[in-house]
Every structure is written in C-alpha cells, then in structure tokens.
Amino acid sequence: NVNKTIWNYLNESLKEKGLPGLLDFKPCTIHIVHNAFKYGLQTYGQDAEQLTLDIFYWFRAHPCRKEDFFDTQMGLGLDEELFLRHVQCRWLTLLPALQRILKQWEPLKQYFLTDLPKKSQQERTGRVLQNNDSYQRICKALQGQDVLLQINFLVSVKVVFDRILTILQRQEPLIHLLHEECMVLVKTLLRRFLKPDACEKTSRDIIQMDLKKMDYQSDICELEVGEETRRVLRKLTPDQQKLPLKKMRSFLQETTQYLVKRLPIDNKLVRDLAVVHPSLREIDRSERCIRRIARSLPQIFEGDDTTDLVDEWKVYQQEDIPDYYAVKDDGSQHRIDHYWQKVFQHKTLAGAEKFPKMKKLIKAVLCICHGNSDVERSLSVNKRVLGTDRTLLTKESINGLRSVKDAVMSVGGNIQGMKFTKELLSSARVASSTYKRRLEEEKQEKERQEKEREQEHERREAEKKAYEDRKRKLKDDEKDLEKRYKDNQAKLKAAEDLFKEANTKLADAMKAKDVRTNVTVAQGLMEVAQKQMAKAQADMQSWQTQRAAVDKKRLKLLEESKSKYS
C-alpha cells in the first residue's frame, strides 16, 4: 500500500508537468508467491505450522532438553541436529523447518512419547509436564497421522515454489522470463488437481476459469500430493482418506486462485517482453510484440521512432548471431544483458551502430524490475557488513565497503578475477590520505557547526534578554499608569466633594440673612472645584492615550513571544 501510494504520487506529479507518467504499478512477484502459500495454509497446514513453532521453542534456551534429545538421536544412530526457526511473516521458512522435522520424526516420537515421560516420572515432574500446553500439542501431533500428512503434503508442494523463487532471486535482469515462469508455476499447480484438458488454456482463459468447478476437477484419488503423502495415506482407510484429500485440494485451489488473480499472467507488456529472449527472435509475432512494447513506453519512443525500431528488429531477425552469444560452453545461458551487449557491438560497413533504436529500447526494458529481491538482498548485505562489532561505521565507510564488495561481485565474487588497473592501484595508495583529509574536513565542518550553534545561542540569549527588558519596562509602565489612574480618580472625587460643599453653602446662604458672604464662599468653592475637575479630566484623557499605547506594545510583545518561543 505504501509503495502504491508513492507510485500514485509520482505518477500524478509527472502528468501534471505534461509528461507521460510511470509504467503501471506491479507488486513484487516473490511477495505474491510467499503470500499465496500463506493463503493456502489458512485452509490446510496450520497444525503442521504450529508443531514447527512448538518444537523450536521447546528446545530453545533449554540446554538440558537439547542434551536429552541428542542422547535420543545417538541411541537411534543419528547425527545430532536441532530444529530450524520458522518466522510467520516469512511463510516459506516453514518448508525447510518441516523437512527437518520429517528427518527427525522417529527421534521426536521417541523423545516426547517415551523418554521424556519416563524421565519426568523419575524426577517426579510428571504433573508439570502434563500441564504444559506446548507438550500436549506436540504429543497429539506425533501420535496421529493428520499432522504427518500435512507436513508431507506441504513439503511436496515446496518443489513447485522453489523453481520460481530460485530463478527470480538471481542477480540479473529477468523481466523477459517473468511471464513464462508465472505461467509455469500456475499450470504446475493446476495439473495437481484439475483434469489435463482444463490446464492447457491461455492465461486469459485461466483468469476467467472457476477453479472450484467440479467439471474441471480430477478424481480425488488422482490428486498429485507427493509419494510420501501417499505412503502415509495408505495407512488410513478409504473413508479416512477423503477428508485430508479434500483439504489438500482446497489448499491447491486457494493457492492457485490467489496466484492467478495477482500474478502478471495477463499483463500484455510483461507477456510481450519475452521476445527479447534470444530463442524467440524469429517467431512470427515478435514484430508485433516489439511494436506494442514501444507504444507502451511513450517515455522512450514516440512517432516515427517506432517505425525505425521495427525496421531494426527485422534486420536483427536476419542477422547472423553466433550461438555463443547466448549459450556458454557448459550449456548454460549467458545473462540477457550480456547477450545484448554483444549484439549491440555489431556495426555497418561504414562503422555506424546497426541497432541504435533497439539499444535504447532494450536498455529501458531490462531496467524494469521483476521483484524486490535485489533491494532486500542489499539490506541483508548492509546488515552483514555492520555485524556485531562494527556498529560505529560511518555512512561513507559503509558505502566504501559496499563499493568494494560490488566490484568483487561483478567478476563473479572471485577476487583473483579483478583487474588491478593503474587507476585502482593509485586510488589504493592515496586511500589513507583521502581518509585523513575527509576526517579533517569533517572535523572542520563540526567545528564550524558548533561555532554557528554558539553564535545562534548567543543571539537567542540576547534576543531573550531584550525581550525580558521590554517585558519588565512594560510592567513598570502599567504599574505607573495604574497609580496615575487611582490619583486621577481621587482628584475627581475631591472635585465632586467641593461641588457638593459649594451647593450646601449656597443652600445655607439662601436661608441665612448674610446672603452675600455665603454666596461668595460658595462661588469660590465652585470655581476651585471646576478647575480641579477640568485638570483631572485632562489627566484622564492623557492616561487613556498612554494606556492604549501600552496595550499596543503588550499585544506586539505577545505576538513576538508566540512566533519566537512557542
């Protein structure tokens, strides 16, 4: 899902820029094969898988149990061997683990069913043993025939899966073999449970087939389940054989159906790419295949380029290509890219390349990935390079080690096959000085970054101090404004009190005989009150203006605080 999301994002980005976009997304074929086996296990084989896990963890971290089992093996004249670990997220690790269990079946029965109960009786630990769920499951599996049938059947299927997994994990371009190998895998599985006529169909017909339709099914007694499975089945009655055989057929049906739906057996581009194989250059449909491939790659070819490409392909079909281009002396085949490298060395009498358009096409299609094995192998190589005692290697050191390893692998992994040129020897001589120079550059870069960090820290501290000073001054201004506000309120109250006193005096003067004196006093009080009130109101107006300015500063300071220190 993650890969597909990234593919969609890149594809949309390219199309928005007016480019053709990416090829259709194809998931890893090897992962599909692994998951198909996992899907089949859901119908038949879960007990065998559980036995594998139980036996491995029974002996893991228990040296005494290992020693006791080794004694049982020696008593039966067998070599000392323990069991392989099965990881449930990597389903084909189950098959080697099952093969080891089959090899040790008799020692296992002897150990768990006879020796272990006898020893627990002597040590008076029988109750502990009987209460162990893992022990009970192992004994139940060893005593019956059902789990043995499952193990033998799954091991018989291993051969079918081994072929495609072995081929597709080779370190070379294999996209031209992908369709053929997928069809071989599907048809091999189909022949195990379908009638012969139903198996000989095209990829499109197979996709449309109902693999569970009874008209296509072979007789249940004719299922191909492996000779060892048949040997165990013969120990059962005919009625007892029917149920496991039906489950085996269900396993084959579910596994094959999963593969048919997900493998690129009906992908036209993958099917057409088979023509780049040396043995298929003269078939009648190869010209049409090349034309369709070119049309499927608008990123590479457009317009008349396709016509020129087809013309070159016709020349290639008639070209005298020596057999040794494709086949080694021992009968094995050369890598496809090595074959085409030799073909592209052919030139005209004038010294020009014979197949410039084909060279462009073949280089492009051989870059198409057939699976993720190369990527995952690279991760495993990196893990082995690090090891347990090289945990402090830098990125540059790891890249250097990988470069050396890849160079050796390019000559077949044989160090004697490497060509030690003058440039390579010169690079080796200056490797130490180059390493020291890189260390010095890294040291200088580290010092520069440290200096920049210190300067940045000092700048931030200065800004923070200036911010705190402004914040402190703002608080002082707010305190001063608060004091002035209280003073103004007191002055206003005093002026109001004078007004009240003047009014009282005036009222008293109206009642008294000495009107002139009291009126004069009241008038004086009113004048003083008016002056005080006018001054207090002016001060209040000034206070409001300053209050607005302080509020504005406080808001600005708050915004700066959020942007810098949040």
C-alpha positions in Angstrom: 0.0 0.0 0.0 2.9 2.4 0.8 4.6 1.6 -2.5 1.4 2.1 -4.4 0.7 5.4 -2.7 4.2 6.7 -3.6 3.7 5.4 -7.2 0.4 7.3 -7.5 2.0 10.5 -6.1 4.9 10.4 -8.5 2.7 9.4 -11.5 0.3 12.4 -10.8 3.2 14.8 -10.4 4.7 13.7 -13.8 1.4 14.0 -15.5 0.8 17.5 -14.1 4.0 18.5 -15.7 2.8 17.2 -19.1 5.0 14.0 -19.0 3.7 10.5 -19.9 3.9 9.2 -16.4 5.1 5.9 -15.0 4.5 2.4 -16.1 1.6 0.6 -14.5 2.3 -0.5 -10.9 3.3 -4.1 -10.5 3.8 -5.5 -6.9 6.8 -7.8 -6.2 6.2 -11.3 -7.7 8.2 -13.0 -5.0 6.0 -11.5 -2.3 2.9 -12.7 -4.2 4.3 -16.2 -4.2 5.0 -16.1 -0.5 1.6 -14.7 0.3 -0.1 -17.4 -1.9 1.5 -20.1 0.3 0.3 -18.3 3.4 -3.2 -18.0 1.9 -3.3 -21.8 1.3 -2.2 -22.5 4.9 -5.4 -21.0 6.1 -7.2 -24.0 4.6 -4.8 -26.8 5.3 -1.5 -27.0 7.2 -2.0 -24.9 10.3 -1.4 -27.8 12.6 2.0 -28.5 10.9 3.0 -24.9 11.3 2.0 -24.9 15.0 4.1 -28.1 15.5 7.1 -26.4 13.9 6.8 -23.4 16.3 6.2 -25.6 19.4 9.2 -27.9 18.7 11.6 -25.0 18.0 10.7 -23.1 21.2 10.6 -26.3 23.3 14.4 -26.7 22.8 15.3 -23.0 22.5 17.1 -21.7 25.6 16.9 -25.1 27.3 20.4 -26.8 27.2 19.2 -29.8 29.3 16.4 -30.6 26.8 18.9 -30.3 23.9 21.3 -32.8 25.6 18.5 -35.2 26.3 17.3 -35.1 22.7 20.9 -35.6 21.5 21.1 -38.7 23.6 17.9 -40.0 21.9 19.4 -39.3 18.5 22.6 -41.1 19.3 20.6 -44.1 20.6 18.9 -44.3 17.2 22.3 -44.0 15.4 21.5 -40.5 14.0 23.7 -37.3 13.9 23.0 -34.5 16.3 20.7 -32.0 14.8 18.3 -29.3 16.1 15.4 -27.6 14.5 15.1 -24.6 12.3 13.2 -21.5 13.2 10.0 -20.6 11.3 9.2 -16.9 11.1 5.4 -16.5 10.5 5.8 -13.3 8.4 8.1 -15.2 6.0 6.0 -18.2 5.1 8.4 -20.2 3.1 10.7 -20.6 6.1 8.1 -23.2 7.1 9.2 -25.6 4.4 12.8 -26.1 5.4 11.7 -26.4 9.1 9.2 -29.1 8.1 11.8 -31.0 6.2 14.0 -31.0 9.3 11.1 -32.3 11.4 10.4 -35.1 8.9 14.0 -36.1 9.1 13.8 -36.3 12.9 10.3 -37.8 13.1 11.4 -41.0 14.8 13.7 -39.4 17.3 10.9 -36.9 18.1 8.4 -39.6 18.8 11.0 -41.5 20.9 11.9 -38.4 22.9 8.4 -36.9 23.6 6.3 -40.1 23.8 8.8 -42.4 25.7 12.0 -40.8 27.0 10.6 -37.6 28.4 7.6 -39.1 30.3 10.0 -41.7 31.7 12.4 -39.1 32.9 9.7 -36.9 34.4 8.4 -39.9 36.3 11.9 -40.5 37.8 12.2 -36.8 38.7 8.6 -36.6 39.9 7.8 -33.7 37.5 5.0 -35.6 35.6 2.3 -33.2 36.7 4.3 -30.2 35.4 4.8 -31.9 32.1 1.1 -32.9 31.8 0.1 -29.2 32.4 2.4 -27.9 29.7 0.1 -26.9 26.7 3.0 -27.0 24.2 4.0 -30.5 25.3 0.4 -31.7 24.9 0.1 -30.3 21.4 3.4 -31.9 20.3 2.3 -35.3 21.7 -1.0 -35.1 20.0 0.6 -34.3 16.7 3.2 -37.1 16.9 0.7 -39.7 17.9 -1.7 -39.2 15.0 -1.4 -39.2 11.2 -3.1 -35.9 10.4 -0.1 -33.7 11.1 2.3 -36.1 9.4 0.1 -35.9 6.3 0.1 -32.1 6.4 3.9 -32.0 6.7 4.5 -34.4 3.8 2.0 -32.6 1.6 3.4 -29.2 2.2 7.0 -30.5 1.6 5.7 -32.0 -1.8 4.4 -28.5 -2.8 7.8 -27.0 -2.0 9.3 -28.1 -5.2 6.8 -26.1 -7.2 7.5 -22.9 -5.4 11.3 -23.4 -5.3 11.7 -23.2 -9.0 10.3 -19.7 -9.5 11.8 -18.3 -6.3 15.3 -19.6 -7.2 15.0 -18.1 -10.7 13.6 -14.7 -9.7 16.2 -14.2 -6.9 19.1 -14.3 -9.4 21.2 -11.1 -9.6 20.4 -10.2 -13.2 17.6 -8.7 -15.4 14.8 -11.2 -15.5 11.7 -9.3 -16.7 11.8 -11.2 -20.0 11.3 -14.5 -18.1 8.6 -13.3 -15.7 5.5 -14.2 -17.8 6.8 -17.7 -18.7 7.8 -18.5 -15.1 4.5 -17.3 -13.7 2.6 -19.4 -16.2 4.8 -22.5 -15.4 4.0 -22.0 -11.7 0.3 -21.7 -12.2 0.0 -24.6 -14.7 2.1 -26.9 -12.5 -0.3 -26.2 -9.6 -3.4 -26.6 -11.9 -2.2 -30.0 -13.1 -2.1 -31.2 -9.5 -5.9 -31.0 -9.1 -7.5 -30.4 -12.5 -8.1 -32.6 -15.5 -5.4 -32.3 -18.2 -7.8 -30.6 -20.7 -8.6 -27.8 -18.2 -4.9 -27.0 -17.7 -4.0 -26.4 -21.3 -5.5 -23.0 -21.7 -4.2 -19.5 -22.3 -3.5 -17.0 -19.5 -6.8 -15.1 -20.3 -8.8 -18.3 -20.1 -7.2 -19.4 -16.8 -8.1 -16.0 -15.3 -11.7 -16.4 -16.3 -11.9 -20.1 -15.1 -13.8 -21.1 -11.9 -11.1 -23.3 -10.4 -13.6 -24.9 -8.0 -16.0 -26.0 -10.7 -16.5 -29.8 -10.4 -16.4 -30.3 -14.2 -12.7 -29.3 -14.2 -11.7 -31.3 -11.1 -9.7 -34.6 -11.4 -10.8 -37.5 -9.3 -9.9 -37.0 -5.7 -7.8 -40.2 -5.7 -5.7 -38.8 -8.6 -4.6 -35.7 -6.8 -0.8 -35.1 -7.0 0.1 -34.9 -3.4 3.6 -36.5 -3.3 4.8 -40.1 -2.8 5.5 -39.7 0.9 2.0 -38.3 1.4 0.5 -41.3 -0.4 2.6 -43.6 1.7 1.0 -42.1 4.9 -2.5 -42.1 3.3 -2.2 -45.9 2.6 -2.2 -46.4 6.4 -5.7 -45.0 6.6 -9.0 -46.5 5.4 -10.6 -45.2 2.2 -13.2 -43.2 4.2 -10.5 -41.7 6.4 -8.5 -40.6 3.3 -11.3 -38.5 1.9 -11.3 -35.6 4.3 -7.5 -34.9 4.2 -7.6 -35.2 0.4 -10.4 -32.7 0.1 -8.4 -30.3 2.3 -5.3 -30.8 0.2 -7.4 -29.9 -2.9 -8.7 -26.8 -1.1 -5.1 -25.8 -0.4 -4.2 -26.1 -4.1 -7.4 -24.3 -5.2 -6.9 -21.4 -2.9 -3.2 -21.0 -3.5 -3.7 -21.2 -7.3 -6.6 -18.8 -7.3 -4.6 -16.3 -5.3 -1.7 -16.5 -7.8 -4.0 -16.2 -10.8 -5.6 -13.0 -9.5 -2.3 -11.3 -8.6 0.5 -12.6 -10.9 1.0 -10.6 -14.1 0.0 -13.5 -16.4 -2.4 -11.3 -18.4 -0.2 -8.2 -18.5 0.4 -7.5 -22.2 3.6 -5.7 -21.6 5.1 -8.4 -19.5 4.0 -11.1 -22.0 5.4 -9.2 -24.9 8.8 -8.6 -23.2 9.5 -12.3 -23.6 10.6 -11.6 -27.2 13.9 -10.1 -26.1 15.0 -13.7 -25.2 17.5 -14.9 -27.9 15.4 -18.0 -28.7 12.3 -16.0 -29.5 13.7 -13.5 -32.0 12.4 -15.4 -35.1 8.9 -16.2 -34.0 6.1 -14.7 -36.2 4.6 -12.5 -33.5 7.9 -10.9 -32.4 7.5 -7.9 -34.7 4.0 -7.1 -33.3 5.3 -7.6 -29.7 8.2 -5.1 -30.3 5.7 -2.6 -31.7 3.4 -2.9 -28.7 6.4 -2.6 -26.3 7.4 0.7 -28.0 3.9 2.0 -27.8 3.8 1.1 -24.1 6.8 3.2 -23.5 5.9 6.8 -24.6 8.7 7.9 -22.2 11.2 6.4 -24.7 9.6 6.3 -28.1 7.2 8.4 -30.0 6.1 9.0 -33.6 8.5 7.6 -36.3 10.9 6.2 -33.7 8.6 3.1 -33.5 8.8 2.6 -37.3 12.6 2.8 -37.2 12.7 0.4 -34.3 10.6 -2.2 -36.1 12.9 -1.9 -39.2 15.9 -2.5 -37.0 14.1 -5.6 -35.4 13.6 -7.1 -38.9 17.3 -6.6 -39.6 18.1 -8.3 -36.2 15.9 -11.3 -37.1 18.0 -11.9 -40.2 21.3 -11.1 -38.5 23.9 -13.9 -38.1 24.1 -14.2 -34.3 26.6 -16.8 -33.1 25.3 -19.3 -30.6 28.0 -18.5 -28.1 26.4 -15.0 -27.5 23.6 -16.7 -25.7 24.9 -20.1 -24.6 28.1 -20.9 -22.6 30.4 -23.8 -23.2 28.8 -25.8 -20.4 25.3 -25.4 -22.0 24.0 -22.8 -19.5 22.8 -19.4 -20.8 24.5 -16.1 -20.6 22.8 -13.2 -18.8 20.4 -11.4 -21.1 22.2 -8.1 -20.8 25.5 -9.7 -21.7 23.9 -11.2 -24.8 22.5 -7.9 -25.9 25.8 -6.1 -25.2 27.5 -8.4 -27.8 24.6 -7.9 -30.3 24.9 -4.1 -30.0 28.6 -4.3 -30.9 27.6 -5.1 -34.5 28.3 -2.3 -36.9 27.7 -1.5 -40.5 30.5 -1.3 -43.1 30.6 2.4 -42.5 31.3 1.8 -38.8 27.9 3.0 -37.6 25.8 1.1 -35.0 23.4 -1.4 -36.6 20.7 -1.2 -33.8 20.7 2.3 -32.1 16.9 2.3 -31.6 16.9 -1.3 -30.3 19.7 -0.5 -27.9 17.6 2.3 -26.5 14.6 0.0 -26.1 16.4 -3.0 -24.6 18.3 -0.9 -22.1 15.0 0.6 -20.9 13.0 -2.7 -20.7 15.8 -4.6 -18.9 15.7 -1.9 -16.2 12.1 -2.9 -15.4 12.1 -4.6 -12.0 10.7 -8.2 -11.8 10.7 -8.1 -7.9 12.2 -6.7 -4.8 14.8 -9.4 -4.2 17.8 -7.1 -5.2 16.6 -4.4 -2.8 16.1 -6.7 0.1 19.4 -8.5 -0.7 21.1 -5.1 -0.4 19.6 -4.6 3.1 20.9 -8.1 4.1 24.4 -7.2 2.7 24.4 -4.0 4.7 23.4 -5.9 7.9 26.3 -8.4 7.3 28.7 -5.6 6.7 27.9 -4.0 10.0 28.0 -7.2 12.1 28.1 -7.2 15.9 31.4 -5.4 16.3 31.2 -2.7 13.7 28.4 -0.6 15.0 30.2 2.8 14.7 30.9 2.7 11.0 30.0 6.0 9.2 27.9 6.2 6.1 31.0 6.8 4.0 32.7 3.7 5.4 29.7 1.6 4.7 29.4 2.9 1.1 33.2 2.2 0.7 32.8 -1.4 1.9 29.8 -1.9 -0.4 31.6 -0.5 -3.4 34.5 -3.0 -2.8 32.0 -5.8 -2.4 30.1 -4.9 -5.5 33.3 -4.6 -7.5 34.3 -8.1 -6.5 30.8 -9.5 -7.1 30.9 -8.0 -10.7 33.6 -10.5 -11.5 31.7 -13.5 -10.0 32.8 -12.9 -6.4 36.4 -14.1 -7.3 39.0 -11.6 -6.1 41.6 -13.2 -8.5 39.4 -12.2 -11.4 39.7 -8.5 -10.7 41.7 -6.3 -13.0 44.1 -4.1 -10.9 44.5 -1.1 -13.2 46.9 1.8 -12.6 43.9 4.0 -11.5 42.8 1.4 -9.0 46.3 1.0 -7.5 46.8 4.8 -7.4 43.5 5.1 -5.6 44.6 2.4 -3.1 47.8 4.3 -2.4 46.1 7.6 -1.6 43.2 5.9 0.3 44.8 6.7 3.7 45.5 10.4 2.9 41.9 10.6 1.4 40.5 9.2 4.6 42.6 11.6 6.8 41.5 14.5 4.6 37.9 13.5 5.0 38.3 13.3 8.7 39.9 16.7 8.8 37.1 18.2 6.7 34.5 16.5 9.0 36.3 18.0 12.0 36.4 21.5 10.5 32.7 21.1 9.5 31.8 20.0 13.0 33.8 23.0 14.5 32.0 25.4 12.1 28.6 24.0 13.0 29.5 24.2 16.7 30.6 27.8 16.3 27.3 28.6 14.4 25.4 26.9 17.2 27.2 29.0 19.8 26.5 32.2 17.8 22.9 31.3 17.4 22.7 30.5 21.1 24.2 33.9 21.9 21.9 35.7 19.5 18.9 33.9 21.0 20.0 34.8 24.5 20.5 38.5 23.5 17.0 38.5 22.0 15.6 36.8 25.0 17.3 39.4 27.3 16.0 42.3 25.2 12.5 40.7 25.3 12.7 40.3 29.1 13.8 44.0 29.4 10.9 45.2 27.3 8.5 43.0 29.2 9.9 44.4 32.5 9.6 48.0 31.3 6.1 47.3 30.1 5.1 46.1 33.5 6.6 49.2 35.1 4.6 51.4 32.7 1.5 49.5 33.5 2.1 50.0 37.3 2.7 53.7 36.7 -0.5 54.0 34.7 -2.4 52.2 37.4 -1.1 54.6 40.1 -2.0 57.6 37.9 -5.4 56.2 37.3 -6.0 56.0 41.1 -4.7 59.6 41.6 -7.0 60.9 38.9 -9.9 59.1 40.4 -9.1 60.7 43.8 -8.8 64.2 42.3 -12.2 63.7 40.5 -13.7 62.6 43.8 -12.2 65.6 45.6 -13.7 68.0 43.0 -17.1 66.3 43.3 -16.9 66.8 47.1 -16.1 70.5 46.6 -19.2 70.8 44.3 -21.3 69.2 47.0 -19.9 71.5 49.6 -20.5 74.6 47.4 -24.1 73.6 46.8 -24.6 73.1 50.5 -23.1 76.6 51.2 -25.3 78.1 48.6 -28.4 76.5 50.1 -27.5 77.7 53.5 -26.9 81.2 52.2 -30.4 81.3 50.7 -31.8 80.5 54.2 -29.4 82.8 56.2 -29.6 86.6 56.5 -26.0 87.0 55.4 -26.5 86.1 51.8 -23.6 87.9 50.3 -20.9 86.4 52.4 -22.2 82.8 52.0 -22.7 83.2 48.2 -19.2 84.5 47.8 -17.8 81.5 49.6 -19.9 79.1 47.6 -18.9 80.7 44.4 -15.2 80.4 45.3 -15.6 76.7 46.2 -17.3 76.1 42.8 -14.5 77.8 40.9 -11.9 75.7 42.7 -14.0 72.5 42.1 -14.3 73.3 38.3 -10.6 73.9 37.9 -9.7 70.6 39.8 -12.3 68.7 37.7 -11.0 70.1 34.4 -7.4 69.3 35.3 -8.5 65.7 36.4 -10.4 65.1 33.1 -7.4 66.3 31.1 -5.1 64.0 33.1 -7.6 61.1 32.5 -7.6 61.8 28.7 -3.8 61.7 28.7 -3.9 58.5 30.8 -6.2 56.8 28.2 -3.9 57.7 25.4 -0.9 56.2 27.2 -3.0 53.2 28.2 -3.8 52.5 24.5 -0.1 52.8 23.6 0.9 50.4 26.4 -1.8 47.9 25.3 -0.5 48.1 21.8 3.1 47.3 23.0 1.8 44.4 25.1 0.0 42.9 22.1 3.0 43.2 19.9 5.2 41.6 22.6 2.8 38.8 22.9 2.8 38.1 19.1 6.7 38.1 19.1 6.6 35.7 22.0 4.4 33.3 20.1 6.5 33.4 16.9 9.9 33.1 18.6 9.4 31.0 21.7 6.4 28.8 21.0 
